[in-house]
Amino acid sequence: MITKEQILKLAQEHLLDSPRFLVDLTVSSDNQIMLYIDGDESVSISECVDLSRHIEFSLDREEEDFALNVSSAGVDMPLKFIRQYKKYIGKNFDITLLTGEKILARLKDVNGDSIEVIPLKKNPNAKKGTPKKYKEGEPLTLTLDKIKQSKIEIIF
């Protein structure tokens, strides 16, 4: 069986001197391998292909068959690392704290292991189509260890 440790080592080896990093990795009992990568800027398809080829050429299909899928961490995935937040300064987030409290907030800054956000409340007086859809609260600093889940608010 292919182990998570094997794949982790191969991925880290490939990403070592690049601006990309591993966000998530799963290896199922039937060798379905799924990797998600991210970077300080957007990740290209060719970068996913390069990592996939590196891993695929390092494993022997004759010895053990596997399915390999490498993808960039999409905007629908929760953010896991402080490094991921930097490129989203100014964007709105749906944040769930470990206490269960949910916050809609705009990311203001990233400092060390914490993020500074401005909580947003729906503006009941906002007219449809006006830019002041939310009222801003007082800035709030959150460390990642207090956040259960944080996702970018997707607006259509």
MARTORTI-548041 format. One record per residue (C-alpha): residue number from 1; x, y, z; residue in one letter. Coordinates in pm, 1 decimal, always signed. Layout:
// residues N
+-----+----------+----------+----------+--------+
| num |       c1 |       c2 |       c3 | residu |
+-----+----------+----------+----------+--------+
| NUM |        X |        Y |        Z |      A |
...
+-----+----------+----------+----------+--------+
//
This chain:
// residues 156
+-----+----------+----------+----------+--------+
| num |       c1 |       c2 |       c3 | residu |
+-----+----------+----------+----------+--------+
|   1 |     +0.0 |     +0.0 |     +0.0 |      M |
|   2 |   +119.1 |   +349.3 |    -83.1 |      I |
|   3 |   +151.5 |   +555.1 |   +233.8 |      T |
|   4 |    +69.9 |   +916.7 |   +302.2 |      K |
|   5 |   +427.4 |   +961.6 |   +426.5 |      E |
|   6 |   +567.4 |   +844.7 |    +89.9 |      Q |
|   7 |   +355.1 |  +1094.5 |   -101.9 |      I |
|   8 |   +423.4 |  +1372.9 |   +147.4 |      L |
|   9 |   +798.7 |  +1321.9 |   +107.5 |      K |
|  10 |   +773.5 |  +1326.2 |   -273.6 |      L |
|  11 |   +553.0 |  +1637.1 |   -274.9 |      A |
|  12 |   +775.0 |  +1827.6 |    -31.6 |      Q |
|  13 |  +1083.2 |  +1728.5 |   -230.4 |      E |
|  14 |   +927.2 |  +1872.8 |   -548.6 |      H |
|  15 |   +787.5 |  +2189.1 |   -386.2 |      L |
|  16 |  +1099.0 |  +2263.8 |   -177.0 |      L |
|  17 |  +1241.2 |  +2554.5 |   -378.1 |      D |
|  18 |   +913.9 |  +2677.3 |   -524.6 |      S |
|  19 |   +662.2 |  +2939.6 |   -408.5 |      P |
|  20 |   +406.0 |  +2656.2 |   -379.3 |      R |
|  21 |   +314.3 |  +2452.1 |    -73.9 |      F |
|  22 |   +101.6 |  +2151.0 |    +13.1 |      L |
|  23 |   -237.5 |  +2232.5 |   +165.4 |      V |
|  24 |   -397.9 |  +1889.7 |   +189.8 |      D |
|  25 |   -315.3 |  +1528.4 |   +112.5 |      L |
|  26 |   -523.8 |  +1212.9 |   +131.7 |      T |
|  27 |   -434.0 |   +856.3 |    +40.9 |      V |
|  28 |   -720.1 |   +607.5 |    +57.7 |      S |
|  29 |   -688.6 |   +235.2 |   +125.6 |      S |
|  30 |   -734.9 |   +165.8 |   -247.9 |      D |
|  31 |   -453.2 |   +408.6 |   -340.6 |      N |
|  32 |   -666.7 |   +703.8 |   -447.0 |      Q |
|  33 |   -419.4 |   +989.4 |   -394.9 |      I |
|  34 |   -544.0 |  +1349.1 |   -374.5 |      M |
|  35 |   -314.4 |  +1651.0 |   -328.3 |      L |
|  36 |   -408.0 |  +2019.0 |   -304.0 |      Y |
|  37 |   -140.5 |  +2284.2 |   -345.2 |      I |
|  38 |   -145.4 |  +2661.1 |   -305.8 |      D |
|  39 |    +96.9 |  +2949.2 |   -334.3 |      G |
|  40 |   +151.5 |  +3314.1 |   -257.8 |      D |
|  41 |     +3.0 |  +3378.6 |   -602.9 |      E |
|  42 |   -233.3 |  +3166.5 |   -810.0 |      S |
|  43 |   -130.5 |  +2812.8 |   -903.1 |      V |
|  44 |   -119.8 |  +2720.6 |  -1271.9 |      S |
|  45 |   -236.7 |  +2395.7 |  -1426.7 |      I |
|  46 |   +117.7 |  +2326.2 |  -1547.6 |      S |
|  47 |   +244.0 |  +2341.8 |  -1186.9 |      E |
|  48 |    -14.4 |  +2080.1 |  -1087.2 |      C |
|  49 |    +89.3 |  +1866.4 |  -1385.7 |      V |
|  50 |   +458.8 |  +1896.7 |  -1292.5 |      D |
|  51 |   +393.3 |  +1778.0 |   -936.9 |      L |
|  52 |   +170.8 |  +1497.4 |  -1061.5 |      S |
|  53 |   +441.3 |  +1376.5 |  -1301.2 |      R |
|  54 |   +708.5 |  +1394.9 |  -1031.5 |      H |
|  55 |   +502.7 |  +1173.9 |   -801.4 |      I |
|  56 |   +387.5 |   +939.8 |  -1077.4 |      E |
|  57 |   +741.4 |   +881.2 |  -1207.1 |      F |
|  58 |   +861.3 |   +813.3 |   -851.6 |      S |
|  59 |   +607.3 |   +534.5 |   -797.6 |      L |
|  60 |   +589.2 |   +198.8 |   -974.5 |      D |
|  61 |   +246.9 |   +118.2 |  -1124.5 |      R |
|  62 |   +363.4 |   -235.8 |  -1198.7 |      E |
|  63 |   +421.8 |   -291.1 |   -828.1 |      E |
|  64 |   +109.3 |   -113.6 |   -706.9 |      E |
|  65 |   -164.9 |    +60.6 |   -906.6 |      D |
|  66 |   -290.0 |   +402.5 |   -797.1 |      F |
|  67 |   -500.9 |   +699.7 |   -904.5 |      A |
|  68 |   -336.6 |  +1039.1 |   -863.6 |      L |
|  69 |   -509.8 |  +1376.4 |   -863.1 |      N |
|  70 |   -324.9 |  +1705.7 |   -804.2 |      V |
|  71 |   -524.3 |  +2028.3 |   -784.3 |      S |
|  72 |   -489.9 |  +2383.7 |   -666.5 |      S |
|  73 |   -674.2 |  +2475.5 |   -348.4 |      A |
|  74 |   -989.1 |  +2640.8 |   -482.3 |      G |
|  75 |  -1176.0 |  +2934.4 |   -332.2 |      V |
|  76 |  -1437.1 |  +2690.7 |   -200.1 |      D |
|  77 |  -1180.7 |  +2517.1 |    +23.6 |      M |
|  78 |  -1127.6 |  +2636.7 |   +381.0 |      P |
|  79 |   -795.5 |  +2812.3 |   +438.4 |      L |
|  80 |   -561.1 |  +2614.9 |   +664.5 |      K |
|  81 |   -236.3 |  +2811.1 |   +676.6 |      F |
|  82 |   -159.3 |  +3174.3 |   +757.6 |      I |
|  83 |    +37.1 |  +3193.5 |   +433.2 |      R |
|  84 |   -284.2 |  +3139.5 |   +234.8 |      Q |
|  85 |   -449.6 |  +3451.7 |   +375.9 |      Y |
|  86 |   -198.3 |  +3706.7 |   +244.9 |      K |
|  87 |   -324.5 |  +3703.9 |   -112.8 |      K |
|  88 |   -682.1 |  +3763.0 |     +2.8 |      Y |
|  89 |   -638.8 |  +4091.1 |   +193.9 |      I |
|  90 |   -946.6 |  +4303.4 |   +124.3 |      G |
|  91 |  -1171.3 |  +4001.1 |    +57.2 |      K |
|  92 |  -1470.0 |  +3893.5 |   +266.9 |      N |
|  93 |  -1460.7 |  +3569.4 |   +466.5 |      F |
|  94 |  -1712.1 |  +3345.1 |   +638.0 |      D |
|  95 |  -1533.1 |  +3249.7 |   +959.8 |      I |
|  96 |  -1645.2 |  +2991.3 |  +1214.4 |      T |
|  97 |  -1465.4 |  +3008.6 |  +1548.5 |      L |
|  98 |  -1401.4 |  +2706.5 |  +1771.9 |      L |
|  99 |  -1671.1 |  +2845.7 |  +2002.6 |      T |
| 100 |  -1923.4 |  +2799.5 |  +1719.9 |      G |
| 101 |  -1962.6 |  +3173.3 |  +1661.8 |      E |
| 102 |  -1989.0 |  +3266.5 |  +1293.9 |      K |
| 103 |  -1847.6 |  +3592.9 |  +1163.0 |      I |
| 104 |  -1868.2 |  +3757.3 |   +823.5 |      L |
| 105 |  -1558.4 |  +3976.6 |   +800.5 |      A |
| 106 |  -1325.0 |  +4156.4 |   +561.7 |      R |
| 107 |   -960.3 |  +4056.0 |   +589.7 |      L |
| 108 |   -760.3 |  +4367.2 |   +677.3 |      K |
| 109 |   -412.2 |  +4232.4 |   +752.7 |      D |
| 110 |   -199.8 |  +3924.3 |   +824.8 |      V |
| 111 |    +56.8 |  +3941.0 |  +1108.1 |      N |
| 112 |   +265.2 |  +3643.8 |  +1219.9 |      G |
| 113 |    +16.4 |  +3373.7 |  +1318.2 |      D |
| 114 |   -289.7 |  +3599.7 |  +1333.6 |      S |
| 115 |   -526.6 |  +3777.8 |  +1100.4 |      I |
| 116 |   -692.6 |  +4113.9 |  +1151.3 |      E |
| 117 |  -1049.6 |  +4131.4 |  +1025.9 |      V |
| 118 |  -1328.3 |  +4386.8 |  +1019.7 |      I |
| 119 |  -1658.5 |  +4221.8 |  +1116.1 |      P |
| 120 |  -1943.1 |  +4299.7 |   +876.7 |      L |
| 121 |  -2312.6 |  +4320.6 |   +961.1 |      K |
| 122 |  -2588.8 |  +4345.4 |   +701.9 |      K |
| 123 |  -2697.2 |  +4706.8 |   +658.7 |      N |
| 124 |  -3078.7 |  +4700.3 |   +687.3 |      P |
| 125 |  -3099.5 |  +5047.6 |   +528.3 |      N |
| 126 |  -2898.6 |  +4957.1 |   +217.8 |      A |
| 127 |  -3088.3 |  +4983.3 |   -104.9 |      K |
| 128 |  -3046.9 |  +4711.0 |   -362.8 |      K |
| 129 |  -2740.8 |  +4772.9 |   -577.7 |      G |
| 130 |  -2573.9 |  +5019.9 |   -340.0 |      T |
| 131 |  -2212.4 |  +4961.0 |   -235.2 |      P |
| 132 |  -2280.7 |  +4997.8 |   +140.8 |      K |
| 133 |  -2434.6 |  +4652.8 |   +176.9 |      K |
| 134 |  -2261.6 |  +4599.4 |   +514.4 |      Y |
| 135 |  -2186.5 |  +4802.2 |   +826.1 |      K |
| 136 |  -1830.0 |  +4764.6 |   +950.3 |      E |
| 137 |  -1756.8 |  +4675.5 |  +1312.3 |      G |
| 138 |  -1442.1 |  +4730.2 |  +1517.1 |      E |
| 139 |  -1126.9 |  +4549.8 |  +1393.8 |      P |
| 140 |  -1073.5 |  +4207.6 |  +1549.2 |      L |
| 141 |   -751.7 |  +4003.2 |  +1571.4 |      T |
| 142 |   -784.2 |  +3624.7 |  +1546.2 |      L |
| 143 |   -515.0 |  +3359.0 |  +1576.5 |      T |
| 144 |   -553.4 |  +3050.8 |  +1359.6 |      L |
| 145 |   -585.3 |  +2826.2 |  +1665.6 |      D |
| 146 |   -917.9 |  +3000.8 |  +1745.8 |      K |
| 147 |  -1060.1 |  +2944.6 |  +1395.9 |      I |
| 148 |  -1245.6 |  +2623.7 |  +1316.5 |      K |
| 149 |  -1305.7 |  +2711.8 |   +950.8 |      Q |
| 150 |  -1244.3 |  +3010.6 |   +728.0 |      S |
| 151 |  -1371.0 |  +3035.4 |   +369.9 |      K |
| 152 |  -1370.6 |  +3315.8 |   +118.0 |      I |
| 153 |  -1720.1 |  +3455.5 |    +67.2 |      E |
| 154 |  -1814.1 |  +3380.6 |   -291.2 |      I |
| 155 |  -2031.1 |  +3651.3 |   -445.6 |      I |
| 156 |  -2219.9 |  +3597.4 |   -771.8 |      F |
+-----+----------+----------+----------+--------+
//
